[in-house]
Amino acid sequence: MGRPTTAAVSADAQHRLAREGPQQKPRAGNGQTAARATLASASSTHIALTDAFDLTVRGDSVTVPHAVERVLAYLALSHGPVGRARLAGCLWIDASDRLAASSLRTALWRLQRDAGPLVVVGDDPLTLARDIGVDLRQLMNLARGLIDHPTEVLLALVPTLIAHREVLPDWDDEWIVSDREHFRLLRLEALERAAEAFLSRHEPSKALDAVLAATFAEPLRESSWRLLIEIRLAQGNGAEALRIYQDYRDHLDLELGLHPSAAMDALVERYLGACIALSPHARRVPD
């Protein structure tokens, strides 16, 4: 079964949660532009791999052919030097070895012409120049830091993590899949830990931004919905917390035929008690 999308959420649930703001799909605008500029500011040359490919050289966006974008993206996702044969074979998988090698040489020549020496070209292995920043690497480090120890400095960067949602979503290359999924899972965990930290600091609105970004990315992730309920309860909105529980319960039943966990039921019971009157057998909140 494929991963459900936000389209699967009931229309009523989407309408209610959309009022919060971050639940709506962020549009490419000032917020994303500012977040991208924050990541790019640390180096004169920067490669963006989240949401859409972008190459920035000395503060200016540089347009390069898609073949060159793919070379840069592959090297940016690699953890070390990449042999020419391997790179050419992965990027031009349907071509002969000779034609793939020729295509790689052409791409490297175009890169040098349009953007400068961004790739270190040795006798065989290729690698990005050391001074090139890659947004995905920075975002992964930010996410790991939020998971391990969400300091005030890291929490201030949560809007940047919210703004960058997915690794090259419009590309269908198989070599991207594992990095895309790794970032998706790490980002979800980091957003939840950030929400918990904001809640403990009595900043529920910031916690709400973080957790709604997580529920948008993964509509069936119960831990995010539990946090959303806790945030609404912390704000004194018990009725809204109950409606959120009902939305999630109905959506989960519709999509998978499952019911929320005992931990989620206990959370609602503990805070709302007799007002909810859960059935001891079905443990369902009455409609």
C-alpha positions as CSV (number, residue, x, y, z in Angstrom):
1,M,0.0,0.0,0.0
2,G,1.4,3.4,-1.0
3,R,1.9,6.2,1.5
4,P,-1.4,8.2,1.9
5,T,-1.4,11.8,0.8
6,T,-3.2,14.7,2.3
7,A,-5.9,14.3,-0.3
8,A,-7.0,11.2,1.7
9,V,-7.9,13.3,4.8
10,S,-11.6,14.0,5.1
11,A,-12.8,17.3,3.7
12,D,-14.1,18.3,7.1
13,A,-10.8,17.5,8.8
14,Q,-8.8,19.4,6.2
15,H,-11.1,22.5,6.6
16,R,-10.7,22.6,10.3
17,L,-6.9,22.0,10.4
18,A,-6.3,24.3,7.4
19,R,-7.3,27.2,9.6
20,E,-4.1,26.7,11.6
21,G,-2.0,27.9,8.6
22,P,1.0,25.5,8.4
23,Q,-1.3,22.5,7.6
24,Q,-1.8,24.1,4.2
25,K,0.9,23.2,1.7
26,P,3.4,26.0,1.9
27,R,3.7,28.1,-1.3
28,A,7.0,29.1,-2.8
29,G,7.2,32.6,-1.6
30,N,9.0,34.9,0.8
31,G,9.2,32.3,3.6
32,Q,10.8,29.7,1.4
33,T,13.0,32.3,-0.2
34,A,14.3,33.5,3.1
35,A,14.9,29.9,4.4
36,R,16.8,29.1,1.2
37,A,18.9,32.3,1.6
38,T,19.6,31.3,5.3
39,L,21.1,28.0,4.1
40,A,23.0,29.5,1.3
41,S,24.6,32.3,3.2
42,A,27.4,30.1,4.7
43,S,29.1,29.5,1.4
44,S,29.6,31.4,-1.9
45,T,28.4,28.4,-3.9
46,H,25.4,26.5,-2.8
47,I,23.4,23.6,-4.2
48,A,19.7,23.2,-3.1
49,L,18.2,19.7,-3.4
50,T,15.0,20.2,-1.4
51,D,11.8,21.0,-3.2
52,A,13.5,22.1,-6.4
53,F,17.1,22.0,-7.7
54,D,18.9,25.3,-7.5
55,L,22.5,26.3,-8.0
56,T,23.7,29.6,-6.5
57,V,27.2,31.0,-7.3
58,R,28.4,34.1,-5.5
59,G,24.8,35.0,-4.6
60,D,23.4,34.6,-8.1
61,S,21.2,31.7,-9.2
62,V,22.8,29.9,-12.2
63,T,20.8,28.0,-14.7
64,V,22.5,24.8,-16.1
65,P,21.2,22.0,-18.3
66,H,19.3,19.2,-16.6
67,A,22.2,16.8,-17.3
68,V,24.5,19.0,-15.3
69,E,21.9,19.3,-12.5
70,R,21.9,15.5,-12.3
71,V,25.7,15.3,-12.1
72,L,25.8,17.9,-9.3
73,A,22.9,16.3,-7.4
74,Y,24.5,12.8,-7.6
75,L,27.8,14.1,-6.3
76,A,26.0,16.1,-3.6
77,L,24.2,13.0,-2.3
78,S,27.4,10.9,-2.4
79,H,29.5,10.5,0.7
80,G,32.8,10.6,-1.1
81,P,34.5,10.6,-4.5
82,V,32.6,8.8,-7.3
83,G,34.2,6.9,-10.2
84,R,33.4,8.2,-13.7
85,A,32.1,4.8,-14.9
86,R,29.8,4.5,-11.9
87,L,28.5,8.0,-12.3
88,A,27.9,7.7,-16.0
89,G,26.3,4.3,-15.6
90,C,23.8,5.6,-13.0
91,L,22.9,8.8,-14.8
92,W,22.7,7.4,-18.3
93,I,21.4,4.0,-17.5
94,D,20.0,3.2,-20.9
95,A,23.0,4.3,-22.9
96,S,26.0,2.2,-23.8
97,D,29.1,2.6,-21.7
98,R,30.8,4.7,-24.5
99,L,27.8,7.0,-24.9
100,A,27.3,7.4,-21.2
101,A,31.0,8.3,-20.7
102,S,30.7,10.9,-23.6
103,S,27.5,12.4,-22.0
104,L,29.3,12.8,-18.7
105,R,32.2,14.5,-20.4
106,T,29.8,16.9,-22.1
107,A,28.0,17.6,-18.8
108,L,31.3,18.4,-17.0
109,W,32.3,20.7,-19.9
110,R,29.0,22.6,-19.7
111,L,29.3,22.9,-16.0
112,Q,32.8,24.4,-16.3
113,R,31.5,26.8,-18.9
114,D,28.3,27.9,-17.1
115,A,29.3,27.9,-13.5
116,G,33.0,27.3,-13.0
117,P,35.1,24.6,-11.4
118,L,32.5,23.1,-9.0
119,V,33.7,19.5,-9.5
120,V,37.2,18.3,-8.7
121,V,38.2,16.3,-11.7
122,G,41.1,13.9,-11.1
123,D,42.4,10.9,-13.1
124,D,39.1,9.1,-12.4
125,P,37.0,9.9,-9.2
126,L,34.9,13.0,-9.2
127,T,33.8,15.0,-6.2
128,L,32.3,18.4,-5.4
129,A,34.7,21.2,-4.5
130,R,35.1,21.6,-0.8
131,D,33.7,25.1,-0.5
132,I,30.3,24.1,-2.0
133,G,27.4,24.1,0.5
134,V,24.5,21.6,0.1
135,D,21.2,22.4,1.7
136,L,20.3,18.8,2.4
137,R,23.5,18.2,4.4
138,Q,22.7,21.3,6.5
139,L,19.1,20.3,7.0
140,M,20.1,16.7,8.0
141,N,22.5,18.1,10.6
142,L,19.8,20.5,11.9
143,A,17.3,17.6,12.2
144,R,19.8,15.4,14.0
145,G,20.6,18.3,16.4
146,L,16.9,18.8,17.2
147,I,16.5,15.1,17.9
148,D,19.5,14.8,20.1
149,H,19.4,18.2,22.0
150,P,17.0,20.9,20.8
151,T,18.9,24.0,22.0
152,E,17.5,27.5,21.6
153,V,19.8,28.1,18.7
154,L,18.5,25.1,16.8
155,L,14.9,25.8,17.7
156,A,15.3,29.2,16.1
157,L,16.0,27.3,12.8
158,V,12.8,25.2,12.9
159,P,11.1,27.4,10.3
160,T,13.8,26.5,7.9
161,L,13.2,22.8,8.4
162,I,9.4,23.4,8.0
163,A,10.0,25.3,4.7
164,H,12.1,22.5,3.1
165,R,9.8,19.5,2.7
166,E,11.2,16.9,0.3
167,V,14.3,15.9,-1.7
168,L,13.8,16.7,-5.4
169,P,10.1,15.6,-5.5
170,D,9.8,16.0,-9.3
171,W,12.7,13.7,-10.1
172,D,12.0,10.0,-10.5
173,D,15.6,8.7,-10.5
174,E,16.1,5.6,-8.4
175,W,19.3,6.8,-6.9
176,I,17.4,9.6,-5.1
177,V,14.9,7.4,-3.3
178,S,16.9,6.3,-0.3
179,D,18.1,9.8,0.5
180,R,14.6,11.2,0.0
181,E,13.1,8.7,2.5
182,H,16.0,9.2,5.0
183,F,15.3,12.9,5.0
184,R,11.6,12.5,5.3
185,L,11.8,10.3,8.4
186,L,14.5,12.4,10.0
187,R,12.6,15.6,9.4
188,L,9.4,14.1,10.9
189,E,11.2,13.0,14.1
190,A,12.9,16.4,14.4
191,L,9.7,18.3,13.9
192,E,8.1,16.3,16.7
193,R,11.0,16.8,19.1
194,A,10.9,20.5,18.3
195,A,7.2,20.7,19.0
196,E,7.8,18.9,22.4
197,A,10.6,21.4,23.2
198,F,8.4,24.4,22.3
199,L,5.6,23.0,24.4
200,S,7.9,22.6,27.4
201,R,8.9,26.2,27.0
202,H,5.3,27.3,27.0
203,E,5.4,28.4,23.3
204,P,2.4,26.5,21.9
205,S,2.0,28.5,18.7
206,K,5.6,27.5,17.7
207,A,4.9,23.9,18.7
208,L,1.7,24.0,16.5
209,D,3.7,25.2,13.5
210,A,6.2,22.3,13.9
211,V,3.6,19.5,14.5
212,L,1.3,20.6,11.7
213,A,4.2,20.4,9.3
214,A,4.7,16.8,10.4
215,T,1.0,15.9,10.0
216,F,1.0,17.4,6.5
217,A,4.0,15.3,5.6
218,E,2.6,12.1,7.1
219,P,-1.2,12.2,7.7
220,L,-1.3,8.8,9.5
221,R,1.6,9.3,11.9
222,E,-0.1,9.0,15.3
223,S,2.7,10.5,17.4
224,S,2.3,13.8,15.5
225,W,-1.5,13.8,16.1
226,R,-1.0,13.0,19.8
227,L,1.3,16.1,20.0
228,L,-1.3,18.1,18.2
229,I,-3.9,17.1,20.8
230,E,-1.5,17.9,23.7
231,I,-0.9,21.4,22.2
232,R,-4.6,22.2,21.8
233,L,-5.2,21.0,25.4
234,A,-2.3,23.2,26.6
235,Q,-4.0,26.1,25.0
236,G,-7.2,25.3,26.8
237,N,-9.0,24.2,23.7
238,G,-10.5,20.9,24.9
239,A,-13.3,20.8,22.3
240,E,-10.8,21.3,19.5
241,A,-8.6,18.6,20.9
242,L,-11.6,16.2,20.8
243,R,-12.4,17.1,17.2
244,I,-8.8,16.5,16.2
245,Y,-9.0,13.1,17.8
246,Q,-12.2,12.3,16.0
247,D,-10.8,13.4,12.7
248,Y,-7.7,11.2,13.1
249,R,-9.8,8.3,14.4
250,D,-12.1,8.4,11.4
251,H,-9.3,8.9,8.9
252,L,-7.4,6.0,10.3
253,D,-10.4,3.7,10.2
254,L,-11.2,4.8,6.6
255,E,-7.7,4.3,5.3
256,L,-6.5,1.2,7.2
257,G,-9.4,-0.1,9.2
258,L,-7.5,0.6,12.4
259,H,-8.2,2.5,15.6
260,P,-5.9,4.8,17.5
261,S,-3.6,3.2,20.1
262,A,-4.5,2.8,23.8
263,A,-1.9,5.6,24.5
264,M,-3.8,8.1,22.4
265,D,-7.2,7.0,23.9
266,A,-5.6,7.4,27.4
267,L,-4.4,10.9,26.5
268,V,-7.9,12.0,25.6
269,E,-9.5,10.2,28.5
270,R,-7.1,11.7,31.0
271,Y,-7.7,15.3,30.0
272,L,-11.3,15.2,29.0
273,G,-12.6,12.4,31.3
274,A,-16.3,12.1,31.7
275,C,-17.0,14.6,28.9
276,I,-15.9,12.0,26.4
277,A,-17.2,8.8,28.0
278,L,-15.2,6.3,25.9
279,S,-16.8,2.9,25.5
280,P,-14.8,0.3,27.4
281,H,-15.1,-2.2,24.5
282,A,-14.7,-0.2,21.3
283,R,-12.9,2.7,23.1
284,R,-14.4,5.1,20.6
285,V,-15.4,8.7,21.1
286,P,-19.1,8.9,20.2
287,D,-19.9,11.0,17.1
